[in-house]
């Protein structure tokens, strides 16, 4: 199970898929009606993606270590960037 949490949205895109004539708008909060799609910044998205990759690589390295596959373990650990 992932420990990486999705970033908090900075805004929401509100629209009505069944009624496109109503258009769409941006809001700071979710709308009580219509569809509210969360929006995040590119900085948030990049940080989230990097954390997910790090988590997957650490999990793969742990599996290699448990299986005594040390060359694979070393290769995977070399791919994990240092914490910033």
C-alpha positions, -999 to +999 in steps of 0.1 A: +000+000+000+013+034-009+025+058+018+026+087-007-004+110-004-018+130-033-012+167-029-040+190-018-057+207-048-050+244-053-084+248-071-112+228-087-125+227-123-163+226-120-184+214-149-216+196-158-208+167-182-245+161-189-252+197-196-222+212-216-241+244-223-236+254-186-199+257-193-172+254-166-154+275-141-126+274-115-133+275-078-113+273-046-137+247-031-156+217-045-191+225-058-222+210-042-235+202-077-218+193-110-184+176-113-155+190-093-121+179-107-091+187-084-062+207-099-027+207-086+004+227-097+031+212-119+055+215-089+031+194-068+027+169-096+065+165-101+071+161-063+042+135-061+056+116-091+092+116-077+079+103-044+059+075-060+090+065-081+112+065-050+086+044-031+085+018-059+123+016-062+127+012-024+101-015-025+118-033-054+152-030-036+137-045-004+123-075-024+157-080-041+174-079-006+150-104+008+157-127-021+195-123-016+198-108-051+225-083-041+235-073-076+199-063-084+196-046-050+227-025-057+215-016-092+181-005-079+196+014-049+218+033-074+187+046-092+172+061-060+181+098-059+192+113-025+165+130-004+163+167-011 
